[in-house]
Amino acid sequence: MGLFSSVRGARRDNKELGDGVWRRAYDRFGRSLDRVHQVLEGIEDDDLHNALILIANHLAELQERVRVVCVAAQAKNPSTGENVPHELYAVHRLLSKAANDLATTAQVAAMARLDGERWGYASAGLENVAMRADLVADGISAAEAEMAKH
C-alpha cells in the first residue's frame, strides 16, 4: 500500500510542480527541513528537545505554504528546465532564500544542541534558533505576497 501511495504522490508532484525550477525550489525547502529534523534525533535533554521540537513543528507547517506558492508559480509560468521565468524571478529568489535560511536554522539548531548538551538548557541559545525560524517564515510570507501580485 505504501508503494502505491508514494507513486501516486510522485505523479501528483510531477503534475502540479513539473520538473523545473518550481519543483526544485519545493524539494530544496524539504531537504532543508529534513536537516532540521535530523538535528533533533537523539537529544537526551527533554527541555531542549521539546523547545527545538516546537520550532521544528512551526517550520514544518511552512512546507505546505511553499508548495502552494510553487504550484501557483508552475501554473502561471510552467518550468521544465533550469531557467527561472523572468516574470516570477522575485518569487523564486524569495523561495530560494527561505530554503537557505532554513538550512542555516538547522545549523544554528545544531549549535544550540551542542551548547545545551554541554552547558545546560539555559546556555543553548534557543532565541537564535527562533530568530532564524522567523526569518524563514518571513521569507515565505514575502514569496506569497510576491506571487499574489501576479
Disulfide bonds with the S-S distance in Angstrom:
none
